[in-house]
Amino acid sequence: MKKSQPISESRWNRSMSTLVATEVPESRSLSGFRLAMLLPGAMVTFLLILFALGLVLFLAFRGNDGSLLGVGLTVENFTTVATDPLYWTVTLRSLVIAGLVTLATVVTAYPVAYYLAFHAGRRRGLLLFLVTLPFWTSYLLRVFAWKIVLAYNGVLNSALIESGIWSEPTLAFLNTPAAVVVTLAHAYAPFAILPIYVALDTIPKSLLEAASDLGARPFTAFRRVVLPNSMPGVLAAALVVFVPTVGDYVTPAMVGGPASTMIGTLIQSQFGKANDWPFGAALSVCVMLVILLVVLVARGADRRFGSRT
């Protein structure tokens, strides 16, 4: 058997230098590729998020002189927000409506997500497609559809009259806080179903089998195994629904009345008819701080429930 010849030191050095020379250009090209891939996202983040937030913060401390960027530096806008009870009332109403929407959406979305995760079988793909189907239509069209349903001569009043329950149409459906809650809950239902479904789908089936082997009944297995392990998805769904509904102004303007005015409506009026961009920016900053507080609370709850799963 022929013995292998030992590699000389000079030959070893040449081989290592060749290897290093080939690896350096590859690593540089890989770094350049990664930079090229990150650049569009970084530009979008800077221009559409960070720059916009910075502009809002800048405007919030400006005085209103009718110009776009205001004049001087002042805290009068925040003083007005803090001392005027109107803005406290509207903010509290916005939080209550957003909370009711979140509760209604999560409660109705959980059974749908549970069925998709554990009982859909071969129909899961089709049902997921139907869940995401509302994304194919405009948000405004969905709000208009609910306005037609709840109107004085709308579908709901007509159905109640035809069935003999009522003798004449009523104004109790449209231009009410309940109409805002129902419309928003329907609009954001897919945003709640998908996170809950993902959390349920990742639960190992062996946990349910183990619970059944230990004598747990279906409801007990759901309460002790499924629900705790799905809470991160529930909290994510609640957060995804709550954050945008707090500042929504389209739905209250279309299906809500004066009693349904939310903080987003006031902010929109400041940037629109009132032409007071600095005060509108100050209102926006205050709403962002409230939402940030809610996010921090939800994050703490997520960590607590996550440590138990």
C-alpha positions as CSV (number, residue, x, y, z in Angstrom):
1,M,0.0,0.0,0.0
2,K,1.4,3.3,-1.0
3,K,1.9,5.7,1.8
4,S,0.7,9.3,1.5
5,Q,3.4,11.9,1.4
6,P,3.4,14.6,4.0
7,I,2.5,18.0,2.9
8,S,5.3,20.5,3.0
9,E,5.0,23.7,4.9
10,S,5.3,25.8,1.8
11,R,2.7,23.8,0.0
12,W,0.4,24.1,3.0
13,N,0.8,27.9,3.1
14,R,0.0,28.2,-0.6
15,S,-3.1,26.1,-0.2
16,M,-4.4,28.2,2.8
17,S,-3.7,31.5,1.0
18,T,-5.6,30.3,-2.0
19,L,-8.5,29.2,0.2
20,V,-8.6,32.5,2.0
21,A,-8.4,34.4,-1.3
22,T,-11.4,32.6,-2.6
23,E,-13.4,33.0,0.6
24,V,-12.9,36.7,1.0
25,P,-14.6,37.7,-2.3
26,E,-17.4,35.3,-1.6
27,S,-18.0,36.8,1.9
28,R,-17.8,40.3,0.5
29,S,-20.3,39.5,-2.3
30,L,-22.6,37.8,0.3
31,S,-22.5,40.9,2.5
32,G,-23.2,43.1,-0.5
33,F,-26.2,41.0,-1.4
34,R,-27.6,41.2,2.1
35,L,-27.1,44.9,2.1
36,A,-28.9,45.2,-1.2
37,M,-31.8,43.1,0.2
38,L,-32.1,45.2,3.3
39,L,-31.8,48.6,1.6
40,P,-35.5,48.8,0.3
41,G,-36.9,47.8,3.6
42,A,-34.6,50.3,5.4
43,M,-35.7,53.1,3.1
44,V,-39.4,52.3,3.5
45,T,-38.9,52.2,7.3
46,F,-37.1,55.5,7.4
47,L,-39.2,57.4,4.9
48,L,-42.7,56.1,5.8
49,I,-42.4,55.4,9.5
50,L,-39.5,57.1,11.2
51,F,-39.6,60.3,9.1
52,A,-43.4,60.5,9.5
53,L,-43.2,60.0,13.3
54,G,-40.5,62.6,13.6
55,L,-42.6,65.1,11.6
56,V,-45.6,64.4,13.8
57,L,-43.5,65.0,17.0
58,F,-42.1,68.2,15.5
59,L,-45.5,69.5,14.6
60,A,-46.9,68.7,18.0
61,F,-44.6,71.3,19.6
62,R,-45.4,74.0,17.0
63,G,-47.9,76.9,17.3
64,N,-50.6,77.2,14.7
65,D,-50.3,80.2,12.4
66,G,-52.2,78.7,9.5
67,S,-49.0,77.4,7.8
68,L,-48.1,73.8,7.2
69,L,-45.3,73.5,9.8
70,G,-46.6,76.1,12.3
71,V,-44.5,78.7,14.1
72,G,-42.3,78.7,17.2
73,L,-42.0,76.0,19.9
74,T,-44.8,75.6,22.5
75,V,-46.4,73.0,24.8
76,E,-49.8,74.7,24.6
77,N,-51.2,71.9,22.4
78,F,-50.5,69.3,25.0
79,T,-51.8,71.6,27.8
80,T,-55.1,71.9,25.9
81,V,-55.4,68.1,25.5
82,A,-54.6,67.5,29.2
83,T,-57.0,70.2,30.5
84,D,-60.0,70.0,28.1
85,P,-62.5,67.3,29.3
86,L,-63.8,66.9,25.8
87,Y,-60.6,65.1,24.7
88,W,-60.5,62.9,27.8
89,T,-64.2,61.9,27.2
90,V,-63.6,61.1,23.5
91,T,-60.4,59.2,24.3
92,L,-62.1,57.1,27.0
93,R,-65.0,56.4,24.5
94,S,-62.5,55.3,21.9
95,L,-60.8,53.0,24.3
96,V,-64.2,51.5,25.4
97,I,-65.4,51.0,21.8
98,A,-62.0,49.5,20.8
99,G,-62.1,47.2,23.8
100,L,-65.6,46.0,22.9
101,V,-64.6,45.5,19.3
102,T,-61.6,43.5,20.4
103,L,-63.6,41.4,22.8
104,A,-66.3,40.7,20.2
105,T,-63.8,39.9,17.5
106,V,-61.7,37.5,19.6
107,V,-64.7,35.7,21.1
108,T,-66.2,35.1,17.6
109,A,-62.8,34.3,16.0
110,Y,-61.6,31.7,18.5
111,P,-64.2,29.0,17.5
112,V,-63.5,29.5,13.8
113,A,-59.7,29.2,14.4
114,Y,-60.3,26.2,16.7
115,Y,-62.3,24.4,14.0
116,L,-59.7,25.2,11.3
117,A,-56.9,23.9,13.5
118,F,-58.5,20.6,14.8
119,H,-61.6,19.7,12.7
120,A,-61.2,21.2,9.2
121,G,-59.3,18.3,7.7
122,R,-59.1,18.5,3.9
123,R,-61.3,21.5,3.8
124,R,-58.7,23.6,5.7
125,G,-57.2,25.2,2.6
126,L,-60.6,26.2,1.3
127,L,-61.8,27.6,4.6
128,L,-58.6,29.6,5.0
129,F,-59.2,31.0,1.6
130,L,-62.7,32.1,2.6
131,V,-61.3,33.7,5.8
132,T,-58.9,35.8,3.8
133,L,-61.5,36.6,1.1
134,P,-62.6,39.9,2.7
135,F,-59.0,41.2,2.1
136,W,-59.9,41.2,-1.6
137,T,-62.5,43.9,-1.2
138,S,-62.1,47.5,-0.1
139,Y,-62.5,48.4,3.6
140,L,-64.8,51.2,2.5
141,L,-67.1,48.8,0.6
142,R,-67.5,46.6,3.6
143,V,-68.5,49.6,5.7
144,F,-70.9,50.8,3.0
145,A,-72.4,47.3,3.0
146,W,-73.1,47.5,6.8
147,K,-74.6,50.9,6.3
148,I,-77.0,49.5,3.8
149,V,-77.9,46.6,6.2
150,L,-78.5,48.9,9.2
151,A,-80.1,51.8,7.4
152,Y,-83.7,53.0,8.1
153,N,-84.9,51.3,4.9
154,G,-82.1,48.8,4.9
155,V,-81.9,45.0,4.8
156,L,-82.4,44.5,8.6
157,N,-85.4,46.7,9.0
158,S,-87.0,45.2,5.9
159,A,-86.5,41.7,7.1
160,L,-88.0,42.5,10.5
161,I,-91.0,44.1,8.9
162,E,-91.5,41.2,6.5
163,S,-91.3,38.7,9.3
164,G,-94.0,40.6,11.3
165,I,-91.7,41.4,14.3
166,W,-92.0,45.2,13.7
167,S,-94.6,47.2,11.9
168,E,-92.4,50.1,10.8
169,P,-88.7,50.8,10.4
170,T,-86.6,52.0,13.3
171,L,-83.6,54.2,13.6
172,A,-82.2,52.1,16.5
173,F,-79.6,50.3,14.3
174,L,-77.7,53.0,12.4
175,N,-75.7,55.9,13.9
176,T,-75.1,54.2,17.2
177,P,-72.1,52.9,19.1
178,A,-73.4,49.3,18.6
179,A,-73.3,49.8,14.8
180,V,-69.6,50.9,15.1
181,V,-68.7,47.9,17.2
182,V,-70.4,45.4,14.8
183,T,-68.9,47.0,11.7
184,L,-65.4,47.1,13.1
185,A,-65.7,43.5,14.5
186,H,-66.7,42.2,11.1
187,A,-63.9,44.2,9.3
188,Y,-61.1,43.0,11.6
189,A,-62.3,39.4,12.1
190,P,-59.7,37.9,9.7
191,F,-56.9,39.7,11.6
192,A,-58.0,37.8,14.8
193,I,-58.7,34.4,13.2
194,L,-55.3,34.0,11.6
195,P,-53.0,34.6,14.7
196,I,-55.3,32.4,16.9
197,Y,-55.2,29.7,14.2
198,V,-51.4,29.7,14.0
199,A,-51.2,29.4,17.8
200,L,-53.6,26.5,17.9
201,D,-52.0,24.7,14.9
202,T,-48.6,24.7,16.6
203,I,-50.0,22.9,19.7
204,P,-48.5,19.3,19.6
205,K,-51.3,16.8,19.2
206,S,-49.4,14.5,21.6
207,L,-50.4,16.9,24.4
208,L,-54.1,16.3,23.7
209,E,-53.5,12.5,23.4
210,A,-51.7,12.6,26.7
211,A,-54.5,14.5,28.4
212,S,-57.0,12.0,27.0
213,D,-54.9,9.0,28.2
214,L,-54.8,10.6,31.7
215,G,-58.6,10.7,31.7
216,A,-59.3,14.3,31.0
217,R,-62.6,15.1,29.4
218,P,-62.7,17.2,26.2
219,F,-63.6,20.4,28.1
220,T,-61.0,19.8,30.7
221,A,-58.4,19.2,28.0
222,F,-59.4,22.4,26.3
223,R,-59.3,24.4,29.5
224,R,-56.0,22.9,30.8
225,V,-54.1,22.3,27.6
226,V,-55.5,24.1,24.5
227,L,-56.5,27.5,26.0
228,P,-53.3,28.2,27.9
229,N,-51.1,27.2,24.9
230,S,-53.2,29.4,22.6
231,M,-53.1,32.5,24.8
232,P,-50.1,34.1,22.9
233,G,-52.1,33.9,19.7
234,V,-55.2,35.4,21.5
235,L,-53.1,38.3,22.9
236,A,-51.6,38.9,19.4
237,A,-55.0,38.9,17.8
238,A,-56.4,41.3,20.5
239,L,-53.4,43.6,20.0
240,V,-53.8,43.5,16.2
241,V,-57.5,44.5,16.5
242,F,-57.3,47.0,19.3
243,V,-54.5,49.2,18.0
244,P,-56.1,50.2,14.6
245,T,-59.6,50.5,16.0
246,V,-58.6,53.1,18.6
247,G,-57.8,55.6,15.9
248,D,-60.4,54.6,13.3
249,Y,-62.4,57.5,12.0
250,V,-64.0,56.2,8.8
251,T,-66.4,53.7,10.4
252,P,-67.7,56.2,13.2
253,A,-68.2,58.8,10.5
254,M,-70.2,56.4,8.3
255,V,-72.2,54.2,10.6
256,G,-71.9,56.1,13.9
257,G,-73.5,59.2,15.2
258,P,-72.5,62.0,17.6
259,A,-72.5,59.5,20.5
260,S,-69.9,57.4,18.5
261,T,-67.4,60.1,17.9
262,M,-63.9,58.7,18.4
263,I,-60.5,60.3,18.8
264,G,-59.6,59.5,15.2
265,T,-62.5,61.7,14.1
266,L,-61.2,64.6,16.1
267,I,-57.7,64.2,14.7
268,Q,-59.0,64.0,11.2
269,S,-61.0,67.2,11.7
270,Q,-57.9,69.0,13.0
271,F,-55.9,68.1,9.9
272,G,-58.9,68.8,7.7
273,K,-61.6,71.4,8.4
274,A,-59.9,73.1,11.4
275,N,-56.6,73.4,9.5
276,D,-54.7,73.1,12.8
277,W,-52.0,70.6,12.1
278,P,-49.9,71.2,15.2
279,F,-52.9,70.4,17.5
280,G,-53.8,67.4,15.4
281,A,-50.3,66.2,15.8
282,A,-50.4,66.7,19.5
283,L,-53.6,64.6,19.7
284,S,-51.9,61.9,17.6
285,V,-48.9,61.8,20.0
286,C,-51.2,61.4,23.0
287,V,-53.1,58.6,21.3
288,M,-49.8,56.9,20.4
289,L,-48.7,57.1,24.1
290,V,-51.9,55.5,25.2
291,I,-51.6,52.7,22.6
292,L,-47.9,52.2,23.7
293,L,-49.1,51.7,27.3
294,V,-51.6,49.1,26.1
295,V,-48.9,47.4,24.0
296,L,-46.6,47.2,27.0
297,V,-49.3,45.7,29.2
298,A,-50.1,43.2,26.5
299,R,-46.4,42.3,26.2
300,G,-46.2,41.7,29.9
301,A,-49.3,39.5,29.7
302,D,-47.8,37.6,26.8
303,R,-44.6,37.0,28.7
304,R,-46.6,35.7,31.7
305,F,-48.7,33.4,29.6
306,G,-45.8,32.4,27.5
307,S,-43.8,31.2,30.5
308,R,-46.7,28.9,31.4
309,T,-46.9,27.2,28.0
